[in-house]
């Protein structure tokens, strides 16, 4: 199972600072399963206002980290070109644990259904083995290519 460093991640995703939310890929089977990490630091720009004196990572950014991780998997499946996936829906989203600076997010995505260019993935974020958030994400894979 290949692992990818940040340079590889940036070739597969169009996101850049401050919106790139994947630091490294630990596992990817190029078929239906991927695991990435995001090291959360106090230097993240959203901590300036969320919340002052009590830094908490916004839930919507946890979902975005799941989507970006899923995007890498989709990129690996369509290896000839890094196709851009776009959100279609988010279902069953739950937040179970607060994520703070110093936490390491482990992001796992698994494809549970795929039909033509529509992909449905089950995602979860854990910190220190504790479930922090989970969601089912559906996206459409477009003909747009990363970097063009």
N, C-alpha and C positions, 0 to 999 in steps of 0.2 A: 504494500500500500504506500503510494508515494507521499512524501511530505514536501510542502512548498514553503519557501521563505517569502518575505515581503516583496522582493523583486518579482518573483513569480506571480504572486497575488495581484500585483499592479498590472501585470500583462493580461490578466484574465478579467479584471474589473475596471470600469471607467472611473470609479470613485477615487478621490484624492483628499488629502487633509483639508478641512477637518472632518470630512464625512466618510473616510475609509475606516471601517469598523472591524476589520479582520487583520490580525498581525501575522498569523502563520496558520498553515493547514497541517494538521498532525496525521490525518488519515484520509484517503480518498480511494474508493474502489472503482471510480470511473463508470459506475453503473447505477447505483442508487443510494450510496451512503457516503457521508463526509463528516469530518470533525475538524473544527478550527478553534483557535483561541484569540481572545482579545484581552490584552492587559490594560486594565482601567487605571489611569493615573489622574492625579489632581490637576494636571496640565490640560485636561480636556476642556475645550472652550465652553461647553454647556454647564460646567460646574460653577462658572461665574455667577449664574443666576438661578441655578436649580440644585439646591436651595442655598441661599446665603447662610453660612454658618452650619449647614447640615447637608453636605453634598450627597446627592442621590442621582444615580443614572436614570434618565427618563426611560420609561417603559417602551415608548415608541422607538427609541434607539436600540433597545434590545431586539425588538422585532426586525429592525433594519439590519442588524448584525446577522440575524437568522437568514434574511433574504439575500444578503451579500454572500454568505456561505453557500446557500443554495445556488446562487448565480455562478459561483466557481464550479460547483458540481455540473451544472448545465453546460458551462464552458468546456469542461473535460469530456462530457458526453458528445458534444459537437466539436470534436478536436480540430477539425480543419480550420474553423474560424470561431472566434469567441463571440457568440451570438448574445444579444442583449435581452434578458428577460424583464418584463414589466409586471408589477403587481396587478392581480385581478381581484383577489379577495383574501381576507384574513378571518378565520373562524376559530372558535374555541380558545381564544386568547386568555391566558391566566397569568397573573403575576403572584409569585409565592414567596419571594425573598428580595429584600432591598440589595441593590448592588452599589458599592461605594468605592472610592479611590483605594487602590491597593489590591482589589479583587482581580482574580483571573477568571474570565468567562470561558467556559468550555461550551462550544456551540455545536450541536449535533443536528444534522438534517438527513432525512430519509425520504426518498421518493416513494409515495404510496399509490400513485396513479399517474399515468402518462398517456395522453391521446393526442397524436399529431404534435402540435406545437403548444399544447396546454399541459402544464406539469403541476401536480398537487404534492406538497411535501409536508411532512410532520417535523416540527422543529422543537428543540428544547435547549435551554441555557441552564447550565449548572455552575455553581461556585462551591469549591471545596466539597463536592459530592452532593450538595443540596440543590434541589430544583429551584431555580429563580424565576423562570418564565417558560411558557410553552404556547404553541400556536400551530394551526394548520394554515399553510400559505399556498395560494394558487397563483400561478403566473403564466403569462403568455410569452413564448420565445419568439422574438422578432427577427427579421432579416438584417437589422442594423448590426454592425460589427463594432466591437470595442475599439476605440482609437480612431475611428473614421468620422 
